[in-house]
């Protein structure tokens, strides 16, 4: 679990290639935050980018959202564990067996398997379009309950679901929260968002932040400013 404000911050390295990614990582790798590698960067560079970031002393969150038959998801998690990443993700919509197999694949490791619930780009209309009749809140709680029943210890959920998740599960789940935007920032394609301070006060363990840091003229200054807000919310 994080022990400082910067430990709570996960920087989304949504870069097109290793050169751009490592330019950012080299500016921030000594700050104690994690670096999230997603589909764009991993598809371009493969496992080598994980190793290059780790070689700089940084921790990695491999966010590939595995969603497949149980055997394939399990082996994908095994591969993530072999890379030594701190966190990796599965889609909870893969169902109980897939979740259970994926969680067990990481049981003897230090890799935390996180269940992705409802993407922050989705709202109630988006869920209805894929035949989910629930509100985002109810769907997140439903998937979280299924995940916990199958051994899950961590979840990815928007800031708007933090309070109901904490009410239902207490501290049993580590909650990683995307959709975090400092006041005045462009919301982009995110629909369920909150400021860093409000997300921490609502119960987030980790905040995933991309463009407000990576797109800033000084990523280090942007990180420091957000860390100050997180620190105030943690101890305020």
Buried (B, 14 or more C-beta within 10 A) or exposed (E): EBEBBBBBBBBBBBBEEBEBBBEBBEBBBEBBBBBBBBEBBBEBBEBEBBEBBBEEEBBBBBBBBBBBEBEBBBBBBBBBBEBBBBBBBBBBBBBEBBBBBBBBBBEEBEBBBBBBBBBBBBBBEBBEEEEBEBBBBBBBBBBBBBBBEBBBBBBBBBBBBBEBBBEEBEEEBBBBBBBBBBEEBEEBEBBBBBBBBBBBBBBBBBBBBBBBBBEBEEBEEBBBBBBEBBBBBBEE
